[in-house]
Amino acid sequence: MAEKKAAGEAAVLAKIAAMPEPFRADKYLTFGLSDKANHELAEGAPHQLRESAWFLSGLDDATEERLSAIVRKAVS
């Protein structure tokens, strides 16, 4: 698992390195879901908001875990 994660991280870093300078210098990330994702309201939600985009400034273990959960739900 650690090897797969390291390989994935290396692939992402290579893609970032290939980006033009203005994009490589950006320290903020966005993550969004398309209209093909599962956008069901949370059970008992008192509103009509559906999560579809997030803004983050780093990727620590807790953030990666949350993004993984979001992706799993989106493809369910």
C-alpha positions, 0 to 999 in steps of 0.5 A: 500500500505504501508503495502504491501511495508513493507512486501516486504521489510521485505521479502527481508531483510530476504533473505539477512540475510539468505545469506552467509556473503560475500554476505551480506557484499556487499553494491552494487546491480545489476539489470538486465533483461533477454532475455524475456524482452521487449528490444526495442530501445528508439524511435529515438535512434541514437544508437543500445544500449538496456538497460539490466543491472544496477548497484546501491549502494542504493535504494532511492525513485527515484531509486525505481521509475525508477526501477519500470518503467523499469520493467513495460516497460520490461513486456509490 
